């Protein structure tokens, strides 16, 4: 299935952000030590477009990294003018940015409207003021509520980012954060596990025994619970886990924490296996008969799991089951087709999760 959405990212590490969140070192995370300049925007867009399939639609420019609406206004305008030019001339279709909840007000939103910005993502991290204080975020949960309401009232697409495993947080706190995020009705969310990145305060706390990150299994389980909550509310989950880079993949910058290059696949495999188990239980399918499970090729690796771990766990839960996994290009991305005896039926595993 061809890709229909393309992001052209511009990372602006630390520019505009006076705070030093204990988990943050944007230069290490992005692998970029210097900020992008406005003069690079249009040439970079052209370079990306040259690599996309002919007739590509749904291209967005995205300003990630620091707090975009906190950088000097003249610099903001310089970036936005280039992106607006590209949008006005049909090179791109959307403009998005990430920023802090306390860097949103009506004046800022009016300026973003002028440049036809489409999407604003807020770094929420937690809706617990205690956790926010521990993380030196410099904003409160009330700032998140106020900013989210303003963004939606002004007809921007709202995205919210949350983090699990921060100091002073636990699974109950993180589920409550997800619950409150659902009430804010974002269009999309990102879920990140906290990682101990080299050069951060969290690294110092970890080395002194003041902080212990969640292990990979617990982080995956917590993210799966939260992801299921967002699926039930029809909120698009656009990322789970930190974007892998060369430095992160080689282990040079992650000191500790639940990093995995395929973190989202671990979460999705767990959710998919949960759906399969629920369907097999509800249908009363004899676990000792042969079952053929068909999926779209794009979902095959998620169904099988890393090193086919997910299939192995399914067999543990249904001893005696004899399953064969097949690919079917005609099925939707979230559709699973079951064949057993002379019967067959299809399910949409997102709908199974939505029903709880």
Secondary structure, 3 states (H helix, E strand, C coil): CCCCCEEEEEEECCCCCCCCCCCCCHHHHHCCCCCCCCCHHHHHHHHHHCCCCCCCCCEEEEEEECCHHHCCHHHHHHHHHHHHHHHHCCCCCEEEEEECHHHCCHHHHHHHHHCCCCEEEEEEECCCHHHHHHCCCCCCHHHHHHHHHHHHHCCCEEEEEEEECCCCCCHHHHHHHHHHHHHCCCCEEEEEECEEECCCHHHHHHHCCCCCCCCHHHHHHHHHHHHHHHHHCCCEEEEECCCCCHHHHCCCCEEEECCCCCHHHHHHHHHHHHHHHHHHHHHCCCCCCEEEEEECHHHHHHHHCHHHHHHHHHHHHCCCCEEEEEECCCCCCCEEEEEECCEEEEEEHHHHHHCC
